Amino acid sequence: MKRWEPLEAVGWEVVDYHQAILFEEQEQGHLFEGKVKRPRGRMGFFKRPAYQKGSQVANFEHILFAGRAK
């Protein structure tokens, strides 16, 4: 099942689909702590505290371009 089947069922036509990467985890060497993972990219304001606590956060988002089907 495609993610946009419910849109098509109510009369929308999906024109384009993208998966945008928001940030990546990069592993860097640290003199005292060994290897450290750090985010690189654009992380949302509310995701930062969750990421720092060790929770899983989404690092991408789905973007759909849709219009009303004729």
Phi and psi in degrees as a GROMACS rama.xvg file:
@    title "Ramachandran Plot"
@    xaxis  label "Phi"
@    yaxis  label "Psi"
@TYPE xy
-75.1885  152.959  LYS-2
-65.2665  -23.2011  ARG-3
-104.073  10.4562  TRP-4
-58.302  -38.4838  GLU-5
-62.1871  -33.6335  PRO-6
-64.5537  -44.7816  LEU-7
-67.054  -30.3834  GLU-8
-67.7043  -26.3291  ALA-9
-102.99  12.5656  VAL-10
104.709  9.58398  GLY-11
-95.6066  150.662  TRP-12
-116.963  119.912  GLU-13
-79.6029  120.818  VAL-14
-90.6047  -40.6062  VAL-15
-151.961  154.972  ASP-16
-138.714  134.888  TYR-17
-135.549  152.581  HIS-18
-118.15  108.763  GLN-19
-92.035  125.444  ALA-20
-82.1769  125.082  ILE-21
-89.9353  -42.3625  LEU-22
-154.981  162.283  PHE-23
-125.635  151.017  GLU-24
-92.9098  125.339  GLU-25
-113.09  137.174  GLN-26
-98.4313  125.374  GLU-27
-124.971  149.354  GLN-28
-77.4562  142.138  GLY-29
-127.945  140.503  HIS-30
-60.5745  -42.4137  LEU-31
-105.223  -26.6097  PHE-32
-102.633  2.97662  GLU-33
79.1865  -133.963  GLY-34
-91.4116  136.023  LYS-35
-124.703  133.416  VAL-36
-93.1437  130.343  LYS-37
-132.148  142.551  ARG-38
-76.4676  143.103  PRO-39
-131.349  119.262  ARG-40
132.301  -153.19  GLY-41
-104.845  107.167  ARG-42
-110.578  136.092  MET-43
-65.237  158.883  GLY-44
-59.103  -43.5206  PHE-45
-81.8003  -13.9306  PHE-46
-81.9714  -27.4307  LYS-47
-57.5063  -51.122  ARG-48
-61.9548  -38.4662  PRO-49
-65.479  -41.4271  ALA-50
-64.517  -41.8949  TYR-51
-67.6253  -27.1895  GLN-52
-80.8692  -11.5342  LYS-53
101.513  5.00754  GLY-54
-74.4648  157.779  SER-55
-79.003  135.551  GLN-56
-129.761  150.512  VAL-57
-72.1874  130.394  ALA-58
-104.526  10.6269  ASN-59
-148.833  166.404  PHE-60
-139.741  151.225  GLU-61
-91.2101  134.619  HIS-62
-122.976  121.546  ILE-63
-114.288  134.549  LEU-64
-108.313  116.171  PHE-65
-135.499  154.65  ALA-66
-140.358  163.128  GLY-67
-67.563  128.525  ARG-68
-72.2291  144.975  ALA-69
